[in-house]
């Protein structure tokens, strides 16, 4: 056992005698408390002669066997109690009370004997639960959710990288766990690159949209200025025509020559004004045509940008699909390898090897340390 055996009061010969006596006549421990004390002390000494160690598989087997042997003796005495109850109906209360005491004392000794193994099993269960939690966390971390930013993924990657994956924690599964961590790290790194690219694309698209909106605002302002300028030119023209009419009315009072000269001047002024109106109209139509061309070019550029973004999205989806298929292939291969190793180990255990020895032999074969022997996957 892991702890030192307790000191007993009676010599070894007395222990053997009480054990033989109880084996011949189990009823004595039911009727004589002193015999019960001596018998429990003898069993305790017997267990102390062959202690077990929870740190080794053999030692745990010894502890388990010691506890089971005490359980058998307890059961034998309890059977004797039941048989004696029929014979000694008048003493049934005494026998039952003594039997209860025997069960309690031997149960306490059984629990005490098995306590190191029980503690080890609890530690093992806690270790396995912690290992499974780490595995579940790594598997969950590899899944990228909608809305995960590059910063969130980097924090998740740092947490996975900082995991301390030890043989003490994972035992024979260390290779599987290490492979899972490497796959998770690779998956997160690829996801970070993809998300960073998507964020950069969104920022670039926002910049292009802002530039286009700025150009549209500037173009609208320019058109507004041109309209104001055209209106001012029209007002000037109208003012000039009014002045020409006033001068024409004054010229009517002059002699015929001046009337003819004024009429010519008025016609010439009208021709110039018409030419100016024609020029303004042509320039206005040319500006409208230029604006339509610029709008069409902007639409073609936007369509080209949308097609480029769609092509990049399709390429990213194709790469993600190939990554998922490759990850599934690796997981299937790893599961197959684990199953084959388990079957080889079970075959060796069926030939008499304990589980720890069988596992070490499988690892030695995989490492090439066993000549002329291989495992096919």
Buried (B, 14 or more C-beta within 10 A) or exposed (E): BBEEBEEBEBEEEBBEBBBEBBEEEBBBBBBEEEBBBBBBBBBBBBBBEEBBBBEEEEBBEBBBEBBEBBBEBBEEBBEBBEEBBEEBEEBBEEBBEBBEBBBEBBEEBBEBBBBBBBEBEEEEEEBBEEBEEBBEBBEEBBEBEEEBEBEBBBEBBEEBEEBEBEEEBBBBBBBBBEBBBEBBBBBBEBBBEBBBEBEEBEEEEEEEEEEEEEEEEEBEEEEEEEEEEBEEEEEEBEEBBEEBEEBBEEBEEEEEEBBEEBEEBBEEBEEEBEEBEEEBEEEEEEEEEEEEEEEEEBEEEEEEBEEEBEEEEEEBEEEBEEBEEEBEEBBEEBEEBBEBBBEBBEEBBEEEBEEEBBBBBBBEBBEEEEEEEEEEE
